[in-house]
Amino acid sequence: MVQKDHTVSPHERKIKKFLRRADIALSNSLFSSGRDRFEMSLMFSLDKKTGATSAELKMPEFHSNEIKAAIVDCRPFFLVKEDAYLPGVVNALSQVATREHAIALRDNGLKRFVGGFISNDQLVGGGFMYSGRLEMDNGAGAPGQLLSSGQITMDYIYGVALHEDDDKIARLENVSSDETIMQSVAMELAHLMHAVAVVREQIRLSAANGHLSIDVEVGAPTEWSEPGKWYKSPSAEESTS
């Protein structure tokens, strides 16, 4: 058991601010109904006269105002300067943990897991959609890399939702429709919230087992952090143990 004191360290401030922000973000209307909101469905139909079959992919629909509200709630998790910046929270967790538990967190890949979602100030690793255009043709990215939902999302956040940027808007014009942009951003934010929920549950679990030098309120887990159920990552299951 770790000896606790009442001095609020920068690491404790980061963790507690992250927990507050995570609770707010996960209760946002875009995420509060769980991962069912983001599921796609494939519908098959049969023409009884000709015997021909067809398939249609039904995509979830999202409103721009809902997306913009979610961006405000999610932004602190991927901005380096914010206390709730997710990689920084993982580092803070290791600083308030027992030596043995900090080693366990390192060995089970929690930092690597989070790195699969965020790099510096960028959302990465989703790649759920591609515009069919090369990033280098649009003034971004490496040669041969397709313009993906990650770049689309960052362009929307900093080119439309929060600021107005001509270069980012020009790249968004290569996306087939506004609906595709909304779907892309929603999927990327949901991908991020999976990581946020996993880290939140790891903090709660570590606190409940007496591995931390700070007091943390332990709440009920959410379906967002069930390992292997959604957006499975090679280290997702390990990071919750």
Helices and strands as residue ranges (DSSP letters): H 10-26, G 35-38, E 41-46, E 53-58, H 64-74, G 75-77, H 86-96, H 99-107, H 110-115, E 118-119, E 122-123, E 130-134, G 135-138, E 146-148, H 149-156, I 157-161, H 166-172, H 178-208, G 223-225, H 236-239
